Structure formats: structure tokens, C-alpha cells
């Protein structure tokens, strides 16, 4: 079961502002020993970029910086050409919600007290879109393949895959311009992986949103994304899709 | 998979024992509450009355718990004493929990320098023994129920503040808070919708566990002669009064108030224990283990 190939045409356009631009990001959890040093990465509108790298190299930190959830020690983030005006709560709501995030573990990313429908509706309610929230929630649930019988359940009553579907629906609720998927499929089986990648691609085909997909799975990310970027110990090596693929083939054989 | 079967095997008898414990504690507490609420209606107590003709009778049909050194019925005074103790315990525990939750949640949610400063203040207060601080507060007022409540309430919020702060800190770094921030939730919404419901079971448990603790503190203060006025029927006062007679071999004025102190507090602690176990397995499943 391999995920479907991307349907859109890729980065050929090239014109227009970057959907997401990270410039010289130095970030980490201890100022004296940053995980990332001077990393730059940009995503054009509608582009899908896969971010690969070994454990602990700072992929998730970079994803959090991109989603304005972690303040870097140095460097700037631009969203749609506009500089981010802060991080976490200091970022204006419009900028925060312009990036949708899906985390690796749906168990940790779902408030255990909320039902799945409340979980999906949470961004709508938090941003004052109460009117029509119920309809939009049903629409999102249908889009990610969650039946109405599951929507009344709480996280501990559904499987990882079902919960991750709800988390993807939540990330799409506010129609973000950029999606950040941090190891979204690491805990899922092949068919759910394929289904969720299809959901994300379907949304991107309709909305033209950019994607930053973080993961270990080189095969998946190379099939899914327009290009992949390797991150190891502090910097990025941008590479064409074909090159690392061939390298992986030779080292394996 | 092996853990799943191991849990399945061990689960049934453990759940059974928990049921037994739950019902025993609940029954004891129900009896205690009924006695404390109904007996004063049926049997008014003149707290000043003495009956020197009947002093220090051993337990008998007329006086099941005997009489004390001035001829007062020990059973009746025990029930009245427990009534005062429970009142003090519950009100003081609630006061302490509200203060502790507010301080702990504020410190945990604010983080950084505010958190460090608040927790250092908590450390300073914690370094003084509860009882000493309590005595200090009680000494500023005339003896009575409310000074004891204030004293116990003001000295017992520290541990709750610590528990709540730790819980808020651990919740704050969870991905679902990040998801809420990314979904546009304000600070207040994150606190009210995601953090507070997460700490309430812990705060509630701390409150219930605090009740026996507060009761013991009330008794200790009364025993030291600093709590309730000496004529007041309170468990601490009774044990204090009975000190002299115990040495003469009259055990009942000491034993029964002691049991009235121990049994209800054990029942409350037992219920809290069952509650804690109910919180924990759910947390285990939340952490997907």
C-alpha cells in the first residue's frame, strides 16, 4: 500500500511570494546549545517540501518554528511575504491560524476530555466562528473519512488512526495557507497513511496551500513531496528529489 | 501484548477489592454523616453541664462509651466533636484548595520569572512547620471555630499549589496545547478549556486528602489548648481532658475520641485512594501506554 502520488504539478511556477520562508533560524531549548544553527528553508505557494533527517537533528523544532509555536533564538519567519510578528500567543491570531499543524502522536495532540467533534470544532470556536461550526465540523469529518458515529466519542475510545484523522480535520478547519505535518504518519498503518496523505493532497489541490512534511520515511516523502530537504546537525542541504533517491538505492544494494 | 494479558489477569481481583474498599469507606462515611447531622436534632447537648455523681463510669448500656471525669457522656460528646471537626476540616480544606489551585495555576501558566518568584515564596512558607505557623495565626484571635479554620486553611495551600503547578507545567508542554495555540485560542481559552479541566481531578483529590489532615490539625491545636474553647465538645479537647484519667487506668475517655478521629479520616482517605486509582489508569491510557 503506497500512498498516491501527488496530483498537482509541482514547483514549476516559481513566481509570487513564498508561502513560508525561514531565514537563518537558530533555535533550541538552551541558548548555549541550539539544536538548529542558521537554517534557511522556503516553500513557494502550493509547494510540498519533505524534511528528512535523523532523530534529534531538529526537524520537529524547525516545524514548530514554522508554525510560530516556538520562538527561535535568531532568524526570521515570513508567512506569505509578511514577517511573523511574534510567536505563540504573541503572534497575531491571523498569522497563527495561517499555518495548520498535525503532530506525530494523536494521543498527545488531542485534549483527552473533548469528543472528536469538539476537537475538530475547537479552532472554529476559539476564533469566534460559532455560527456554522456544526456544519463545517461534519463537512471536515466527512473529508477525513470519520463517520458520524465516531464524532461523539472521546480520544481514548478511538484508534490512533481515527484520532489522527480528527487531528488532520482540526488542522484544516481554518483553511490554512501552509500545512505543517510533523511525522504525521509515523504511528499509522499503510492504508491510513495513504488515506491521510490523500486528504492532505486533496485539500492542497483545492486550496493551493503549501506543505512542509517532516518525517523519517524517505520513500514516502519522496513520493509525496515536490522536493525533499535533508537536515543534519544544524544546516540544510537542499537536494533534488532524484539524487537522494538514487543514493538510497545504492547504499541499500 | 504480554502486558495487556498480565493486566487483564490482575485486573479482576484488584477491581473487586477496590469495590469492597469503596463500599466500606462509603458506608462508614454515610453512618458518620447521618450521626453528625441527626444526633444533635434528637439529643441536644448542654456543653457546660456536668454530672459529678456519674463521673468516670466504664462503658455500659446507659453510656456505651462511658462517662468522662466530670460525668459527661463520651458517645454524645464524640458525635458533637466530630461534627465540629468535620466542619473545620471541610471548610479549611476547601479554603486551602482554592488558594493553592489559584496560586499554582497562575505560577504554572505564567512560567518564567513569575513562576520562580511565587514558588520561592511557597518554599519559604513550607520551611516553617505547619503547626507552628498555625499556632501563630490562631494566637492572634480569640479561641473559636473560625480562627482554627483560617489557620488551617492558610497553612495548607502550599502542597496543593505545588501539585497544581506541576500538573499545569506538564500539561502546558503537551502537543494539544500547541494545537490550540495554532488554532487561534487565546491565553484565557487555553487556561480555561485545556489546563483547568486537567488539574481539577488533582486539585479535588488534594482537597479530599486535605480533609483528614485538617481535622488532625484542628485536634492538635485543641489538644494544645489553642484551638476551640475548652468547654466545646471537640475531639482534640476531649483527648486533652482525658490525659489525667488515662494514667489512672480509665481508658475510655481517650480511646473513643481517638477512634472517632481515626475511623472517619481513614474512610475519607480510603475514598480518596479509590478516586486516585480511577484517575490514574485513565491517565495511563492518555499517555498511550
Interface residues (C-beta under 8 A of the other chain):
Chain A: X64 X67 X68 X69 X88 X89 X93 X96 X97 X99 X100 X101 X103 X105 X107 X108 X109 X110 X111 X112 X113 X122 X123 X126 X127 X155 X156 X160 X167 X170 X171 X173 X174
Chain B: X174 X175 X176 X178 X179 X180 X181 X182 X183 X184 X185 X186 X187 X189 X193 X194 X197 X198 X282 X285 X286 X287 X288
